Amino acid sequence: MAVIEFSDYQCPFCARYSKDTFARIEDDYLDTGKVKYVFRDLPLPFHKQAFKAAEAAHCAGEQGKFWEMHDLLFQNQSALAVEQLPGYARTLGLSEDGFARCLESGQFAADIDKDVAAAGAVGINGTPTFLLGVVQPGDGRVKVVKKLVGAKPYEEFKAAIDGMLAAP
């Protein structure tokens, strides 16, 4: 089973989910191996700093610190200007030169654009949105079974995930 999250680093509802719900999902389902989790970027057009913030997360990921940067960006939503992002790299102990080169080059922009296009193709236009599905044997693709929109409480995710895990 898999959960695919479409998120935006400037979205206050995404931050609330990240802070209040994700850790419990991680403890109960990801760390136990019951669920695979995929984070996809959906920087909304009216959140002007979200796209570069998404690039910053990918640049940190290149140095093995995606989730740490993800968390820092959500914790600092009011400070996501491009000139502030290198400070987060410094906080995480990343190679500042490597991070700066990555961010300036836009090397992950096409990947983020693909996530935006994928969201649009399945009718997702708001964040956070979650697709829950079954991982297909062989190709690893996810057959979507359920869609949750918004920063739902943990109990709603638990009910949906447990229901899918219990299904034949």
C-alpha positions as CSV (number, residue, x, y, z in Angstrom):
1,M,0.0,0.0,0.0
2,A,1.2,3.5,-0.7
3,V,0.3,7.1,0.2
4,I,1.2,9.8,-2.3
5,E,1.2,13.4,-0.8
6,F,0.9,16.5,-3.1
7,S,2.1,19.4,-1.1
8,D,3.2,23.1,-1.1
9,Y,5.8,24.5,1.3
10,Q,3.8,27.8,1.7
11,C,0.5,26.1,2.3
12,P,-0.5,26.5,6.0
13,F,-2.7,23.4,5.8
14,C,0.3,21.4,4.5
15,A,2.4,22.6,7.4
16,R,-0.3,21.6,9.9
17,Y,-0.4,18.1,8.4
18,S,3.3,17.9,8.5
19,K,3.5,18.9,12.1
20,D,0.4,17.2,13.5
21,T,-0.3,14.1,11.5
22,F,2.7,13.0,9.4
23,A,4.9,11.9,12.4
24,R,2.1,9.6,13.6
25,I,1.7,8.0,10.1
26,E,5.5,7.6,9.9
27,D,5.6,5.9,13.3
28,D,2.6,3.6,12.7
29,Y,2.9,2.8,9.1
30,L,6.1,3.9,7.4
31,D,8.7,2.8,10.0
32,T,6.9,-0.6,10.3
33,G,7.0,-1.1,6.5
34,K,3.3,-1.4,6.2
35,V,3.0,1.6,3.8
36,K,5.2,3.2,1.2
37,Y,5.2,7.1,1.2
38,V,5.8,9.3,-1.7
39,F,6.1,13.1,-1.5
40,R,5.2,15.1,-4.6
41,D,5.5,18.8,-5.1
42,L,2.6,21.0,-6.0
43,P,3.7,24.6,-5.5
44,L,0.6,26.6,-6.1
45,P,0.9,29.6,-8.4
46,F,-0.2,32.1,-5.8
47,H,2.5,30.9,-3.3
48,K,5.4,32.7,-5.0
49,Q,8.2,31.2,-2.9
50,A,6.9,27.6,-2.9
51,F,8.6,26.5,-6.1
52,K,12.1,27.6,-5.0
53,A,11.4,26.0,-1.6
54,A,10.6,22.7,-3.3
55,E,13.9,23.0,-5.3
56,A,15.7,23.6,-2.0
57,A,14.2,20.4,-0.6
58,H,15.4,18.4,-3.6
59,C,18.9,20.1,-3.4
60,A,19.1,19.0,0.2
61,G,18.0,15.6,-0.8
62,E,20.9,15.4,-3.1
63,Q,23.0,15.6,0.0
64,G,20.8,13.1,1.9
65,K,18.8,15.6,3.9
66,F,15.5,15.9,2.0
67,W,13.2,15.2,5.0
68,E,15.2,17.4,7.3
69,M,14.9,20.3,4.8
70,H,11.2,19.5,4.3
71,D,10.7,19.9,8.0
72,L,12.7,23.1,8.3
73,L,10.8,24.7,5.4
74,F,7.4,23.9,6.9
75,Q,8.6,25.2,10.3
76,N,9.7,28.5,8.7
77,Q,6.9,29.2,6.2
78,S,7.2,32.9,6.7
79,A,10.9,32.9,5.7
80,L,11.1,31.1,2.4
81,A,12.7,33.9,0.2
82,V,15.4,32.5,-2.0
83,E,18.1,34.4,-0.1
84,Q,16.9,32.7,3.1
85,L,17.2,29.1,1.8
86,P,21.0,28.8,2.1
87,G,20.7,29.5,5.8
88,Y,18.7,26.3,6.1
89,A,21.3,24.4,4.2
90,R,23.9,25.8,6.7
91,T,21.7,24.7,9.6
92,L,21.6,21.2,8.2
93,G,25.3,21.0,7.7
94,L,25.0,20.7,3.9
95,S,27.8,21.7,1.5
96,E,26.8,25.3,1.1
97,D,28.6,25.6,-2.3
98,G,26.9,22.5,-3.6
99,F,23.5,23.6,-2.3
100,A,23.9,27.0,-3.9
101,R,25.0,25.6,-7.2
102,C,22.0,23.2,-7.2
103,L,19.5,25.9,-6.3
104,E,20.9,28.4,-8.8
105,S,21.0,25.9,-11.6
106,G,17.3,24.9,-11.3
107,Q,18.3,21.3,-11.9
108,F,15.2,20.0,-10.1
109,A,12.7,22.4,-11.8
110,A,11.7,19.9,-14.5
111,D,11.0,17.3,-11.8
112,I,8.8,19.7,-9.9
113,D,7.0,20.6,-13.1
114,K,6.3,16.9,-13.7
115,D,4.7,16.6,-10.3
116,V,2.5,19.6,-11.0
117,A,1.5,18.1,-14.4
118,A,0.8,14.7,-12.7
119,A,-1.4,16.4,-10.2
120,G,-3.3,18.2,-12.9
121,A,-3.7,15.0,-14.9
122,V,-5.7,13.4,-12.0
123,G,-7.6,16.5,-11.1
124,I,-5.7,17.7,-8.1
125,N,-5.6,21.5,-7.8
126,G,-5.2,22.1,-4.0
127,T,-2.9,21.1,-1.2
128,P,-2.5,19.0,0.6
129,T,-4.0,16.2,-1.3
130,F,-3.3,12.5,-0.7
131,L,-3.8,9.5,-3.0
132,L,-4.0,6.1,-1.3
133,G,-3.5,3.1,-3.3
134,V,-2.2,-0.4,-3.9
135,V,1.4,-0.9,-5.2
136,Q,1.1,-3.0,-8.3
137,P,3.4,-6.1,-8.4
138,G,6.0,-5.9,-11.2
139,D,6.1,-2.3,-12.2
140,G,5.6,-0.7,-8.7
141,R,3.0,1.7,-10.0
142,V,0.2,2.7,-7.6
143,K,-3.4,1.9,-8.4
144,V,-5.3,4.8,-6.6
145,V,-8.2,3.6,-4.5
146,K,-8.9,6.7,-2.3
147,K,-8.3,10.4,-2.4
148,L,-8.1,12.6,0.8
149,V,-8.1,16.4,0.4
150,G,-7.0,18.7,3.1
151,A,-5.1,18.4,6.4
152,K,-7.3,15.6,7.8
153,P,-6.8,14.5,11.4
154,Y,-4.7,11.4,12.0
155,E,-7.7,9.3,12.8
156,E,-9.1,9.8,9.3
157,F,-5.9,8.7,7.7
158,K,-5.7,5.7,10.2
159,A,-9.2,4.6,9.3
160,A,-8.5,4.9,5.5
161,I,-5.1,3.1,5.7
162,D,-6.3,0.4,8.1
163,G,-9.3,-0.2,5.8
164,M,-7.1,-0.6,2.8
165,L,-4.6,-2.9,4.6
166,A,-7.5,-5.1,5.8
167,A,-8.9,-5.4,2.3
168,P,-8.2,-8.7,0.4
